[in-house]
Amino acid sequence: MSKYIAVYEALFPSDQISEDDPRRGAIIAEMRAVHLANTTAEARQVVEWWPWESQAQCTRWVNRARKMMAAK
């Protein structure tokens, strides 16, 4: 399994991504971009279009995702 999908599913446990999910490639690409971004602000720009309740929630998610991906 892709480490990007594993982190996504850990952060969104109610949204499990199957091998044939049409969103799979896009999610991997966005998670990879979040991981490889030089700054939190750059990483946040990748996913700020997702339906966040607030900018702060997006920032917290990005920081957590980047920490998890760095550990894998």
Steps between C-alpha positions, in 0.01 A plus 500: 500500500615851425626684808297798378178300501590352840542848650184629330299209638651545847394865498161432340404155636146528366633541143686182410643499146471175304735402218231586242389830657510759219632759749802287592750656256398854584519433874846346467617800294364750752638313799839478329490875428415567867792279603752660263394863554775722635278675752175448685348785298590326172360171628181670614450648152483147357198401710336826599225432244389199709191576715669621821306661781776759539847598387630386839354152449674476163831609652472247783422223252792596274742504793379162622511347151853628435620365834347159428646484149845599623492208743416243228 
